[in-house]
Amino acid sequence: MIDLPRIAALPREARLWLYVSSRALTPDESGRLNEMMDAFVSDWSSHGRPVLGATDFAEGRILGIGALVPAADISGCGIDKSVHRLEELGREMGIEWLAGLSIAFRDTSGAIQVVSRPAFRKLIASGEVDASTPILDLSLMTVAELQDRGIERALGASWHARVFRIPAGLSA
């Protein structure tokens, strides 16, 4: 299971953004990313108000960013600051943060894989992916959702099952 402890410690109403990298980062790259994101959140503001933020990087692929502006909402400008910083870090490190429409799941070896929706449909049709395949729900929007549901669950128990029409009993 993917663990994002610093984000999970934020207030339940904090916003959450989840990103997946185009490749697994090395331990050195992961450490550098953590340092750079920690520096970013320590100075993060939204319309002049400090943002209570936290980041976690898990399994060399999954980046979570949590944010709360006490007594206010985080502004579009505040969100844009985080996106721009991620884009900068991606360029510096030679990675991309994959599109939100990508599907992230664990293969039979337990490694995180990320594919397009059409490629995921093919994996379902071939039987390589079934209702028991662990899927990562990158659509979570709040810390409350993270605390209540977690990121990872079986495909058959996720919203993906409806989108990809996975019958409840479909498993390899």
PyMOL commands that set and color helices and strands:
alter all, ss='L'
color gray80, all
select helices_A, chain A and resi 5-8+27-42+76-93+117-126+143-149+155-157+159-163
alter helices_A, ss='H'
color red, helices_A
select strands_A, chain A and resi 15-20+45-46+49-50+52-58+62-68+103-106+112-115+134-136+152-154
alter strands_A, ss='S'
color yellow, strands_A
deselect
rebuild
show_as cartoon
